[in-house]
Amino acid sequence: MSERTHTRHPAANRERTDEQQTEQETEADEGLSCPECGGHVIQDEEHGETVCADCGLVVEEDSVDRGPEWRAFDAAEKDKKSRVGAPTTNTMHDKGLSTNIDWRDQDAYGRSLGSRQRQKMRRLRKWNERFRTRDSKERNLKQALGEIDRMASALGLPDNVRETASVIYRRALDEDLLPGRSIEGVSTACTYAAARMAGVPRSLDEIADVSRVSKDEVARTYRYVVRELKLEVKPADPEQYVPRFASSLDLSDESEMRAKQLLRNAKEQGVHSGKSPVGLAAAAVYAAALLTNEKTTQAAVSEVADISEVTIRNRYHELLEAEEGLVA
């Protein structure tokens, strides 16, 4: 009786090989163990090795490095060698995805362009600007975001506040809150709200000083935007103004901490209720400077805080009385 020989079909062999490879990859992904001691294996991406964390055995080496093939030793060199663009941002109407043509009439090597090339680049810039703003909504957004950036720069606000203000304005534009209100008024209100939400508030007077609209319009538009968009804006805390005032007056850390303590005591006594947070912060900074024997004047504090000296004197006495009442 002849023996029957079993032969496996090539497709079945390939399937079995693929299954084995998949199983091996799955086991590798779940975590290798050290062949010597059975310890935990980790990836050392800097040296391209797979190493046992317990005994130090190099299990694999020369792994593929998926990073860039170049090195950079500072931020400027990194930006110069990088082949990708800037990250998207809400502070630009097109989120930074479009191309900008440089205003300098120079080629890639820094050499000046000829007269014919300069004329060509001017035409390209003009048409590029026209194509970037396709409709009235984008032109509105471009103008408003430019206003937000200008005011944030004048007020010394960080980038996260500019991003937040831009997002708030985009929401207001999408929900049709702009009809009947000026672009400058809504952008100012968005900047004011973003600064308060980020914990770096600016007073309404400071906002109005850098805005192109009146203080009353800013306040009215701010209340409207917060109400319609249901923004969660907490009441301004006087302590948030103290570091900025103390820094502008060149006061020590001791004075700054003393001013914050005065404000905490005032909160415990309920003195802060119904009072302007800017006035309380300015009075606390002035009182703390006197208590720590540092030289400053009511006029200097008034100029920094943009608040009247009369308000500083009134709040100053109230803060000291609150602290005395707490001690008693």
MODELLER restraints for C-alpha pairs under 7 A, 6 or more apart:
rsr = mdl.restraints
at = mdl.atoms
rsr.add(forms.Gaussian(group=physical.xy_distance, feature=features.Distance(at['CA:32:A'], at['CA:41:A']), mean=5.81, stdev=0.5))
rsr.add(forms.Gaussian(group=physical.xy_distance, feature=features.Distance(at['CA:33:A'], at['CA:39:A']), mean=5.58, stdev=0.5))
rsr.add(forms.Gaussian(group=physical.xy_distance, feature=features.Distance(at['CA:33:A'], at['CA:40:A']), mean=5.46, stdev=0.5))
rsr.add(forms.Gaussian(group=physical.xy_distance, feature=features.Distance(at['CA:33:A'], at['CA:41:A']), mean=5.69, stdev=0.5))
rsr.add(forms.Gaussian(group=physical.xy_distance, feature=features.Distance(at['CA:34:A'], at['CA:40:A']), mean=6.43, stdev=0.5))
rsr.add(forms.Gaussian(group=physical.xy_distance, feature=features.Distance(at['CA:34:A'], at['CA:41:A']), mean=6.18, stdev=0.5))
rsr.add(forms.Gaussian(group=physical.xy_distance, feature=features.Distance(at['CA:34:A'], at['CA:52:A']), mean=5.90, stdev=0.5))
rsr.add(forms.Gaussian(group=physical.xy_distance, feature=features.Distance(at['CA:39:A'], at['CA:52:A']), mean=6.33, stdev=0.5))
rsr.add(forms.Gaussian(group=physical.xy_distance, feature=features.Distance(at['CA:39:A'], at['CA:53:A']), mean=6.88, stdev=0.5))
rsr.add(forms.Gaussian(group=physical.xy_distance, feature=features.Distance(at['CA:39:A'], at['CA:54:A']), mean=5.70, stdev=0.5))
rsr.add(forms.Gaussian(group=physical.xy_distance, feature=features.Distance(at['CA:40:A'], at['CA:52:A']), mean=5.84, stdev=0.5))
rsr.add(forms.Gaussian(group=physical.xy_distance, feature=features.Distance(at['CA:40:A'], at['CA:53:A']), mean=5.77, stdev=0.5))
rsr.add(forms.Gaussian(group=physical.xy_distance, feature=features.Distance(at['CA:40:A'], at['CA:54:A']), mean=6.76, stdev=0.5))
rsr.add(forms.Gaussian(group=physical.xy_distance, feature=features.Distance(at['CA:41:A'], at['CA:50:A']), mean=6.71, stdev=0.5))
rsr.add(forms.Gaussian(group=physical.xy_distance, feature=features.Distance(at['CA:41:A'], at['CA:51:A']), mean=5.60, stdev=0.5))
rsr.add(forms.Gaussian(group=physical.xy_distance, feature=features.Distance(at['CA:41:A'], at['CA:52:A']), mean=4.33, stdev=0.5))
rsr.add(forms.Gaussian(group=physical.xy_distance, feature=features.Distance(at['CA:41:A'], at['CA:53:A']), mean=5.75, stdev=0.5))
rsr.add(forms.Gaussian(group=physical.xy_distance, feature=features.Distance(at['CA:42:A'], at['CA:50:A']), mean=5.80, stdev=0.5))
rsr.add(forms.Gaussian(group=physical.xy_distance, feature=features.Distance(at['CA:42:A'], at['CA:51:A']), mean=5.51, stdev=0.5))
rsr.add(forms.Gaussian(group=physical.xy_distance, feature=features.Distance(at['CA:42:A'], at['CA:52:A']), mean=6.20, stdev=0.5))
rsr.add(forms.Gaussian(group=physical.xy_distance, feature=features.Distance(at['CA:42:A'], at['CA:53:A']), mean=6.35, stdev=0.5))
rsr.add(forms.Gaussian(group=physical.xy_distance, feature=features.Distance(at['CA:43:A'], at['CA:49:A']), mean=6.21, stdev=0.5))
rsr.add(forms.Gaussian(group=physical.xy_distance, feature=features.Distance(at['CA:43:A'], at['CA:50:A']), mean=4.66, stdev=0.5))
rsr.add(forms.Gaussian(group=physical.xy_distance, feature=features.Distance(at['CA:43:A'], at['CA:51:A']), mean=6.37, stdev=0.5))
rsr.add(forms.Gaussian(group=physical.xy_distance, feature=features.Distance(at['CA:44:A'], at['CA:50:A']), mean=5.88, stdev=0.5))
rsr.add(forms.Gaussian(group=physical.xy_distance, feature=features.Distance(at['CA:44:A'], at['CA:51:A']), mean=6.86, stdev=0.5))
rsr.add(forms.Gaussian(group=physical.xy_distance, feature=features.Distance(at['CA:48:A'], at['CA:61:A']), mean=5.95, stdev=0.5))
rsr.add(forms.Gaussian(group=physical.xy_distance, feature=features.Distance(at['CA:48:A'], at['CA:62:A']), mean=5.30, stdev=0.5))
rsr.add(forms.Gaussian(group=physical.xy_distance, feature=features.Distance(at['CA:48:A'], at['CA:63:A']), mean=4.91, stdev=0.5))
rsr.add(forms.Gaussian(group=physical.xy_distance, feature=features.Distance(at['CA:48:A'], at['CA:65:A']), mean=6.84, stdev=0.5))
rsr.add(forms.Gaussian(group=physical.xy_distance, feature=features.Distance(at['CA:49:A'], at['CA:58:A']), mean=6.77, stdev=0.5))
rsr.add(forms.Gaussian(group=physical.xy_distance, feature=features.Distance(at['CA:49:A'], at['CA:60:A']), mean=5.59, stdev=0.5))
rsr.add(forms.Gaussian(group=physical.xy_distance, feature=features.Distance(at['CA:49:A'], at['CA:61:A']), mean=4.29, stdev=0.5))
rsr.add(forms.Gaussian(group=physical.xy_distance, feature=features.Distance(at['CA:49:A'], at['CA:62:A']), mean=6.24, stdev=0.5))
rsr.add(forms.Gaussian(group=physical.xy_distance, feature=features.Distance(at['CA:49:A'], at['CA:63:A']), mean=6.26, stdev=0.5))
rsr.add(forms.Gaussian(group=physical.xy_distance, feature=features.Distance(at['CA:50:A'], at['CA:58:A']), mean=5.90, stdev=0.5))
rsr.add(forms.Gaussian(group=physical.xy_distance, feature=features.Distance(at['CA:50:A'], at['CA:59:A']), mean=5.45, stdev=0.5))
rsr.add(forms.Gaussian(group=physical.xy_distance, feature=features.Distance(at['CA:50:A'], at['CA:60:A']), mean=4.90, stdev=0.5))
rsr.add(forms.Gaussian(group=physical.xy_distance, feature=features.Distance(at['CA:50:A'], at['CA:61:A']), mean=6.29, stdev=0.5))
rsr.add(forms.Gaussian(group=physical.xy_distance, feature=features.Distance(at['CA:51:A'], at['CA:57:A']), mean=5.67, stdev=0.5))
rsr.add(forms.Gaussian(group=physical.xy_distance, feature=features.Distance(at['CA:51:A'], at['CA:58:A']), mean=4.51, stdev=0.5))
rsr.add(forms.Gaussian(group=physical.xy_distance, feature=features.Distance(at['CA:51:A'], at['CA:59:A']), mean=5.65, stdev=0.5))
rsr.add(forms.Gaussian(group=physical.xy_distance, feature=features.Distance(at['CA:52:A'], at['CA:58:A']), mean=6.51, stdev=0.5))
rsr.add(forms.Gaussian(group=physical.xy_distance, feature=features.Distance(at['CA:72:A'], at['CA:78:A']), mean=5.08, stdev=0.5))
rsr.add(forms.Gaussian(group=physical.xy_distance, feature=features.Distance(at['CA:88:A'], at['CA:95:A']), mean=5.27, stdev=0.5))
rsr.add(forms.Gaussian(group=physical.xy_distance, feature=features.Distance(at['CA:88:A'], at['CA:96:A']), mean=5.42, stdev=0.5))
rsr.add(forms.Gaussian(group=physical.xy_distance, feature=features.Distance(at['CA:88:A'], at['CA:97:A']), mean=6.68, stdev=0.5))
rsr.add(forms.Gaussian(group=physical.xy_distance, feature=features.Distance(at['CA:89:A'], at['CA:95:A']), mean=4.81, stdev=0.5))
rsr.add(forms.Gaussian(group=physical.xy_distance, feature=features.Distance(at['CA:89:A'], at['CA:96:A']), mean=6.05, stdev=0.5))
rsr.add(forms.Gaussian(group=physical.xy_distance, feature=features.Distance(at['CA:90:A'], at['CA:163:A']), mean=5.83, stdev=0.5))
rsr.add(forms.Gaussian(group=physical.xy_distance, feature=features.Distance(at['CA:90:A'], at['CA:166:A']), mean=5.88, stdev=0.5))
rsr.add(forms.Gaussian(group=physical.xy_distance, feature=features.Distance(at['CA:90:A'], at['CA:167:A']), mean=6.45, stdev=0.5))
rsr.add(forms.Gaussian(group=physical.xy_distance, feature=features.Distance(at['CA:91:A'], at['CA:145:A']), mean=6.00, stdev=0.5))
rsr.add(forms.Gaussian(group=physical.xy_distance, feature=features.Distance(at['CA:91:A'], at['CA:162:A']), mean=6.67, stdev=0.5))
rsr.add(forms.Gaussian(group=physical.xy_distance, feature=features.Distance(at['CA:91:A'], at['CA:163:A']), mean=5.74, stdev=0.5))
rsr.add(forms.Gaussian(group=physical.xy_distance, feature=features.Distance(at['CA:91:A'], at['CA:166:A']), mean=5.54, stdev=0.5))
rsr.add(forms.Gaussian(group=physical.xy_distance, feature=features.Distance(at['CA:92:A'], at['CA:142:A']), mean=6.89, stdev=0.5))
rsr.add(forms.Gaussian(group=physical.xy_distance, feature=features.Distance(at['CA:92:A'], at['CA:145:A']), mean=6.51, stdev=0.5))
rsr.add(forms.Gaussian(group=physical.xy_distance, feature=features.Distance(at['CA:93:A'], at['CA:138:A']), mean=6.50, stdev=0.5))
rsr.add(forms.Gaussian(group=physical.xy_distance, feature=features.Distance(at['CA:93:A'], at['CA:141:A']), mean=5.69, stdev=0.5))
rsr.add(forms.Gaussian(group=physical.xy_distance, feature=features.Distance(at['CA:93:A'], at['CA:142:A']), mean=5.14, stdev=0.5))
rsr.add(forms.Gaussian(group=physical.xy_distance, feature=features.Distance(at['CA:101:A'], at['CA:125:A']), mean=6.11, stdev=0.5))
rsr.add(forms.Gaussian(group=physical.xy_distance, feature=features.Distance(at['CA:105:A'], at['CA:112:A']), mean=5.98, stdev=0.5))
rsr.add(forms.Gaussian(group=physical.xy_distance, feature=features.Distance(at['CA:105:A'], at['CA:113:A']), mean=5.74, stdev=0.5))
rsr.add(forms.Gaussian(group=physical.xy_distance, feature=features.Distance(at['CA:105:A'], at['CA:118:A']), mean=6.19, stdev=0.5))
rsr.add(forms.Gaussian(group=physical.xy_distance, feature=features.Distance(at['CA:106:A'], at['CA:112:A']), mean=4.52, stdev=0.5))
rsr.add(forms.Gaussian(group=physical.xy_distance, feature=features.Distance(at['CA:106:A'], at['CA:113:A']), mean=5.45, stdev=0.5))
rsr.add(forms.Gaussian(group=physical.xy_distance, feature=features.Distance(at['CA:107:A'], at['CA:113:A']), mean=6.60, stdev=0.5))
rsr.add(forms.Gaussian(group=physical.xy_distance, feature=features.Distance(at['CA:133:A'], at['CA:139:A']), mean=5.59, stdev=0.5))
rsr.add(forms.Gaussian(group=physical.xy_distance, feature=features.Distance(at['CA:144:A'], at['CA:183:A']), mean=6.03, stdev=0.5))
rsr.add(forms.Gaussian(group=physical.xy_distance, feature=features.Distance(at['CA:144:A'], at['CA:184:A']), mean=6.72, stdev=0.5))
rsr.add(forms.Gaussian(group=physical.xy_distance, feature=features.Distance(at['CA:144:A'], at['CA:187:A']), mean=5.78, stdev=0.5))
rsr.add(forms.Gaussian(group=physical.xy_distance, feature=features.Distance(at['CA:145:A'], at['CA:166:A']), mean=6.37, stdev=0.5))
rsr.add(forms.Gaussian(group=physical.xy_distance, feature=features.Distance(at['CA:147:A'], at['CA:184:A']), mean=6.92, stdev=0.5))
rsr.add(forms.Gaussian(group=physical.xy_distance, feature=features.Distance(at['CA:147:A'], at['CA:187:A']), mean=6.73, stdev=0.5))
rsr.add(forms.Gaussian(group=physical.xy_distance, feature=features.Distance(at['CA:148:A'], at['CA:162:A']), mean=6.86, stdev=0.5))
rsr.add(forms.Gaussian(group=physical.xy_distance, feature=features.Distance(at['CA:148:A'], at['CA:187:A']), mean=5.94, stdev=0.5))
rsr.add(forms.Gaussian(group=physical.xy_distance, feature=features.Distance(at['CA:148:A'], at['CA:188:A']), mean=6.86, stdev=0.5))
rsr.add(forms.Gaussian(group=physical.xy_distance, feature=features.Distance(at['CA:148:A'], at['CA:191:A']), mean=6.35, stdev=0.5))
rsr.add(forms.Gaussian(group=physical.xy_distance, feature=features.Distance(at['CA:149:A'], at['CA:162:A']), mean=6.59, stdev=0.5))
rsr.add(forms.Gaussian(group=physical.xy_distance, feature=features.Distance(at['CA:151:A'], at['CA:210:A']), mean=6.01, stdev=0.5))
rsr.add(forms.Gaussian(group=physical.xy_distance, feature=features.Distance(at['CA:151:A'], at['CA:211:A']), mean=6.89, stdev=0.5))
rsr.add(forms.Gaussian(group=physical.xy_distance, feature=features.Distance(at['CA:152:A'], at['CA:162:A']), mean=6.63, stdev=0.5))
rsr.add(forms.Gaussian(group=physical.xy_distance, feature=features.Distance(at['CA:154:A'], at['CA:210:A']), mean=6.86, stdev=0.5))
rsr.add(forms.Gaussian(group=physical.xy_distance, feature=features.Distance(at['CA:161:A'], at['CA:194:A']), mean=5.56, stdev=0.5))
rsr.add(forms.Gaussian(group=physical.xy_distance, feature=features.Distance(at['CA:161:A'], at['CA:195:A']), mean=5.78, stdev=0.5))
rsr.add(forms.Gaussian(group=physical.xy_distance, feature=features.Distance(at['CA:161:A'], at['CA:198:A']), mean=6.44, stdev=0.5))
rsr.add(forms.Gaussian(group=physical.xy_distance, feature=features.Distance(at['CA:164:A'], at['CA:194:A']), mean=5.62, stdev=0.5))
rsr.add(forms.Gaussian(group=physical.xy_distance, feature=features.Distance(at['CA:165:A'], at['CA:190:A']), mean=5.04, stdev=0.5))
rsr.add(forms.Gaussian(group=physical.xy_distance, feature=features.Distance(at['CA:165:A'], at['CA:191:A']), mean=5.04, stdev=0.5))
rsr.add(forms.Gaussian(group=physical.xy_distance, feature=features.Distance(at['CA:165:A'], at['CA:194:A']), mean=5.09, stdev=0.5))
rsr.add(forms.Gaussian(group=physical.xy_distance, feature=features.Distance(at['CA:168:A'], at['CA:190:A']), mean=6.07, stdev=0.5))
rsr.add(forms.Gaussian(group=physical.xy_distance, feature=features.Distance(at['CA:169:A'], at['CA:187:A']), mean=6.49, stdev=0.5))
rsr.add(forms.Gaussian(group=physical.xy_distance, feature=features.Distance(at['CA:169:A'], at['CA:190:A']), mean=6.15, stdev=0.5))
rsr.add(forms.Gaussian(group=physical.xy_distance, feature=features.Distance(at['CA:172:A'], at['CA:178:A']), mean=6.93, stdev=0.5))
rsr.add(forms.Gaussian(group=physical.xy_distance, feature=features.Distance(at['CA:184:A'], at['CA:212:A']), mean=6.47, stdev=0.5))
rsr.add(forms.Gaussian(group=physical.xy_distance, feature=features.Distance(at['CA:184:A'], at['CA:213:A']), mean=6.72, stdev=0.5))
rsr.add(forms.Gaussian(group=physical.xy_distance, feature=features.Distance(at['CA:185:A'], at['CA:213:A']), mean=6.07, stdev=0.5))
rsr.add(forms.Gaussian(group=physical.xy_distance, feature=features.Distance(at['CA:185:A'], at['CA:217:A']), mean=6.63, stdev=0.5))
rsr.add(forms.Gaussian(group=physical.xy_distance, feature=features.Distance(at['CA:185:A'], at['CA:218:A']), mean=5.76, stdev=0.5))
rsr.add(forms.Gaussian(group=physical.xy_distance, feature=features.Distance(at['CA:185:A'], at['CA:221:A']), mean=6.57, stdev=0.5))
rsr.add(forms.Gaussian(group=physical.xy_distance, feature=features.Distance(at['CA:186:A'], at['CA:221:A']), mean=6.24, stdev=0.5))
rsr.add(forms.Gaussian(group=physical.xy_distance, feature=features.Distance(at['CA:188:A'], at['CA:211:A']), mean=6.48, stdev=0.5))
rsr.add(forms.Gaussian(group=physical.xy_distance, feature=features.Distance(at['CA:188:A'], at['CA:218:A']), mean=6.55, stdev=0.5))
rsr.add(forms.Gaussian(group=physical.xy_distance, feature=features.Distance(at['CA:189:A'], at['CA:218:A']), mean=5.71, stdev=0.5))
rsr.add(forms.Gaussian(group=physical.xy_distance, feature=features.Distance(at['CA:189:A'], at['CA:221:A']), mean=6.09, stdev=0.5))
rsr.add(forms.Gaussian(group=physical.xy_distance, feature=features.Distance(at['CA:189:A'], at['CA:222:A']), mean=4.56, stdev=0.5))
rsr.add(forms.Gaussian(group=physical.xy_distance, feature=features.Distance(at['CA:192:A'], at['CA:207:A']), mean=6.85, stdev=0.5))
rsr.add(forms.Gaussian(group=physical.xy_distance, feature=features.Distance(at['CA:195:A'], at['CA:201:A']), mean=4.83, stdev=0.5))
rsr.add(forms.Gaussian(group=physical.xy_distance, feature=features.Distance(at['CA:195:A'], at['CA:202:A']), mean=6.75, stdev=0.5))
rsr.add(forms.Gaussian(group=physical.xy_distance, feature=features.Distance(at['CA:196:A'], at['CA:233:A']), mean=6.74, stdev=0.5))
rsr.add(forms.Gaussian(group=physical.xy_distance, feature=features.Distance(at['CA:196:A'], at['CA:236:A']), mean=6.80, stdev=0.5))
rsr.add(forms.Gaussian(group=physical.xy_distance, feature=features.Distance(at['CA:197:A'], at['CA:233:A']), mean=5.64, stdev=0.5))
rsr.add(forms.Gaussian(group=physical.xy_distance, feature=features.Distance(at['CA:199:A'], at['CA:240:A']), mean=6.83, stdev=0.5))
rsr.add(forms.Gaussian(group=physical.xy_distance, feature=features.Distance(at['CA:200:A'], at['CA:240:A']), mean=6.66, stdev=0.5))
rsr.add(forms.Gaussian(group=physical.xy_distance, feature=features.Distance(at['CA:203:A'], at['CA:278:A']), mean=6.78, stdev=0.5))
rsr.add(forms.Gaussian(group=physical.xy_distance, feature=features.Distance(at['CA:205:A'], at['CA:215:A']), mean=6.93, stdev=0.5))
rsr.add(forms.Gaussian(group=physical.xy_distance, feature=features.Distance(at['CA:208:A'], at['CA:214:A']), mean=6.28, stdev=0.5))
rsr.add(forms.Gaussian(group=physical.xy_distance, feature=features.Distance(at['CA:208:A'], at['CA:215:A']), mean=5.14, stdev=0.5))
rsr.add(forms.Gaussian(group=physical.xy_distance, feature=features.Distance(at['CA:236:A'], at['CA:277:A']), mean=6.58, stdev=0.5))
rsr.add(forms.Gaussian(group=physical.xy_distance, feature=features.Distance(at['CA:237:A'], at['CA:277:A']), mean=6.39, stdev=0.5))
rsr.add(forms.Gaussian(group=physical.xy_distance, feature=features.Distance(at['CA:238:A'], at['CA:277:A']), mean=4.50, stdev=0.5))
rsr.add(forms.Gaussian(group=physical.xy_distance, feature=features.Distance(at['CA:238:A'], at['CA:278:A']), mean=6.20, stdev=0.5))
rsr.add(forms.Gaussian(group=physical.xy_distance, feature=features.Distance(at['CA:238:A'], at['CA:280:A']), mean=6.33, stdev=0.5))
rsr.add(forms.Gaussian(group=physical.xy_distance, feature=features.Distance(at['CA:238:A'], at['CA:281:A']), mean=5.10, stdev=0.5))
rsr.add(forms.Gaussian(group=physical.xy_distance, feature=features.Distance(at['CA:239:A'], at['CA:260:A']), mean=5.82, stdev=0.5))
rsr.add(forms.Gaussian(group=physical.xy_distance, feature=features.Distance(at['CA:239:A'], at['CA:263:A']), mean=6.90, stdev=0.5))
rsr.add(forms.Gaussian(group=physical.xy_distance, feature=features.Distance(at['CA:239:A'], at['CA:281:A']), mean=6.48, stdev=0.5))
rsr.add(forms.Gaussian(group=physical.xy_distance, feature=features.Distance(at['CA:241:A'], at['CA:278:A']), mean=6.88, stdev=0.5))
rsr.add(forms.Gaussian(group=physical.xy_distance, feature=features.Distance(at['CA:241:A'], at['CA:281:A']), mean=6.14, stdev=0.5))
rsr.add(forms.Gaussian(group=physical.xy_distance, feature=features.Distance(at['CA:242:A'], at['CA:256:A']), mean=6.69, stdev=0.5))
rsr.add(forms.Gaussian(group=physical.xy_distance, feature=features.Distance(at['CA:242:A'], at['CA:281:A']), mean=5.78, stdev=0.5))
rsr.add(forms.Gaussian(group=physical.xy_distance, feature=features.Distance(at['CA:242:A'], at['CA:285:A']), mean=6.72, stdev=0.5))
rsr.add(forms.Gaussian(group=physical.xy_distance, feature=features.Distance(at['CA:243:A'], at['CA:256:A']), mean=6.58, stdev=0.5))
rsr.add(forms.Gaussian(group=physical.xy_distance, feature=features.Distance(at['CA:245:A'], at['CA:304:A']), mean=6.49, stdev=0.5))
rsr.add(forms.Gaussian(group=physical.xy_distance, feature=features.Distance(at['CA:245:A'], at['CA:305:A']), mean=6.71, stdev=0.5))
rsr.add(forms.Gaussian(group=physical.xy_distance, feature=features.Distance(at['CA:246:A'], at['CA:256:A']), mean=6.17, stdev=0.5))
rsr.add(forms.Gaussian(group=physical.xy_distance, feature=features.Distance(at['CA:246:A'], at['CA:285:A']), mean=6.68, stdev=0.5))
rsr.add(forms.Gaussian(group=physical.xy_distance, feature=features.Distance(at['CA:248:A'], at['CA:304:A']), mean=6.87, stdev=0.5))
rsr.add(forms.Gaussian(group=physical.xy_distance, feature=features.Distance(at['CA:255:A'], at['CA:288:A']), mean=5.23, stdev=0.5))
rsr.add(forms.Gaussian(group=physical.xy_distance, feature=features.Distance(at['CA:255:A'], at['CA:289:A']), mean=5.61, stdev=0.5))
rsr.add(forms.Gaussian(group=physical.xy_distance, feature=features.Distance(at['CA:255:A'], at['CA:292:A']), mean=6.20, stdev=0.5))
rsr.add(forms.Gaussian(group=physical.xy_distance, feature=features.Distance(at['CA:256:A'], at['CA:285:A']), mean=6.94, stdev=0.5))
rsr.add(forms.Gaussian(group=physical.xy_distance, feature=features.Distance(at['CA:258:A'], at['CA:288:A']), mean=5.44, stdev=0.5))
rsr.add(forms.Gaussian(group=physical.xy_distance, feature=features.Distance(at['CA:259:A'], at['CA:284:A']), mean=4.83, stdev=0.5))
rsr.add(forms.Gaussian(group=physical.xy_distance, feature=features.Distance(at['CA:259:A'], at['CA:285:A']), mean=5.19, stdev=0.5))
rsr.add(forms.Gaussian(group=physical.xy_distance, feature=features.Distance(at['CA:259:A'], at['CA:288:A']), mean=5.00, stdev=0.5))
rsr.add(forms.Gaussian(group=physical.xy_distance, feature=features.Distance(at['CA:262:A'], at['CA:284:A']), mean=6.25, stdev=0.5))
rsr.add(forms.Gaussian(group=physical.xy_distance, feature=features.Distance(at['CA:262:A'], at['CA:319:A']), mean=6.50, stdev=0.5))
rsr.add(forms.Gaussian(group=physical.xy_distance, feature=features.Distance(at['CA:262:A'], at['CA:323:A']), mean=6.84, stdev=0.5))
rsr.add(forms.Gaussian(group=physical.xy_distance, feature=features.Distance(at['CA:263:A'], at['CA:284:A']), mean=6.63, stdev=0.5))
rsr.add(forms.Gaussian(group=physical.xy_distance, feature=features.Distance(at['CA:265:A'], at['CA:322:A']), mean=6.59, stdev=0.5))
rsr.add(forms.Gaussian(group=physical.xy_distance, feature=features.Distance(at['CA:265:A'], at['CA:323:A']), mean=5.87, stdev=0.5))
rsr.add(forms.Gaussian(group=physical.xy_distance, feature=features.Distance(at['CA:266:A'], at['CA:272:A']), mean=6.05, stdev=0.5))
rsr.add(forms.Gaussian(group=physical.xy_distance, feature=features.Distance(at['CA:266:A'], at['CA:319:A']), mean=6.02, stdev=0.5))
rsr.add(forms.Gaussian(group=physical.xy_distance, feature=features.Distance(at['CA:266:A'], at['CA:322:A']), mean=5.57, stdev=0.5))
rsr.add(forms.Gaussian(group=physical.xy_distance, feature=features.Distance(at['CA:266:A'], at['CA:323:A']), mean=6.97, stdev=0.5))
rsr.add(forms.Gaussian(group=physical.xy_distance, feature=features.Distance(at['CA:269:A'], at['CA:322:A']), mean=6.10, stdev=0.5))
rsr.add(forms.Gaussian(group=physical.xy_distance, feature=features.Distance(at['CA:278:A'], at['CA:305:A']), mean=6.99, stdev=0.5))
rsr.add(forms.Gaussian(group=physical.xy_distance, feature=features.Distance(at['CA:279:A'], at['CA:307:A']), mean=6.53, stdev=0.5))
rsr.add(forms.Gaussian(group=physical.xy_distance, feature=features.Distance(at['CA:279:A'], at['CA:311:A']), mean=6.37, stdev=0.5))
rsr.add(forms.Gaussian(group=physical.xy_distance, feature=features.Distance(at['CA:279:A'], at['CA:312:A']), mean=6.17, stdev=0.5))
rsr.add(forms.Gaussian(group=physical.xy_distance, feature=features.Distance(at['CA:279:A'], at['CA:315:A']), mean=6.89, stdev=0.5))
rsr.add(forms.Gaussian(group=physical.xy_distance, feature=features.Distance(at['CA:280:A'], at['CA:315:A']), mean=5.94, stdev=0.5))
rsr.add(forms.Gaussian(group=physical.xy_distance, feature=features.Distance(at['CA:282:A'], at['CA:301:A']), mean=6.39, stdev=0.5))
rsr.add(forms.Gaussian(group=physical.xy_distance, feature=features.Distance(at['CA:282:A'], at['CA:305:A']), mean=6.19, stdev=0.5))
rsr.add(forms.Gaussian(group=physical.xy_distance, feature=features.Distance(at['CA:282:A'], at['CA:312:A']), mean=6.45, stdev=0.5))
rsr.add(forms.Gaussian(group=physical.xy_distance, feature=features.Distance(at['CA:283:A'], at['CA:312:A']), mean=4.82, stdev=0.5))
rsr.add(forms.Gaussian(group=physical.xy_distance, feature=features.Distance(at['CA:283:A'], at['CA:315:A']), mean=5.63, stdev=0.5))
rsr.add(forms.Gaussian(group=physical.xy_distance, feature=features.Distance(at['CA:283:A'], at['CA:316:A']), mean=4.82, stdev=0.5))
rsr.add(forms.Gaussian(group=physical.xy_distance, feature=features.Distance(at['CA:284:A'], at['CA:316:A']), mean=6.60, stdev=0.5))
rsr.add(forms.Gaussian(group=physical.xy_distance, feature=features.Distance(at['CA:286:A'], at['CA:298:A']), mean=6.89, stdev=0.5))
rsr.add(forms.Gaussian(group=physical.xy_distance, feature=features.Distance(at['CA:286:A'], at['CA:301:A']), mean=6.74, stdev=0.5))
rsr.add(forms.Gaussian(group=physical.xy_distance, feature=features.Distance(at['CA:287:A'], at['CA:316:A']), mean=6.29, stdev=0.5))
rsr.add(forms.Gaussian(group=physical.xy_distance, feature=features.Distance(at['CA:289:A'], at['CA:295:A']), mean=6.70, stdev=0.5))
rsr.add(forms.Gaussian(group=physical.xy_distance, feature=features.Distance(at['CA:289:A'], at['CA:296:A']), mean=6.76, stdev=0.5))
rsr.add(forms.Gaussian(group=physical.xy_distance, feature=features.Distance(at['CA:298:A'], at['CA:309:A']), mean=5.99, stdev=0.5))
rsr.add(forms.Gaussian(group=physical.xy_distance, feature=features.Distance(at['CA:299:A'], at['CA:309:A']), mean=6.52, stdev=0.5))
rsr.add(forms.Gaussian(group=physical.xy_distance, feature=features.Distance(at['CA:302:A'], at['CA:308:A']), mean=5.70, stdev=0.5))
rsr.add(forms.Gaussian(group=physical.xy_distance, feature=features.Distance(at['CA:302:A'], at['CA:309:A']), mean=5.74, stdev=0.5))
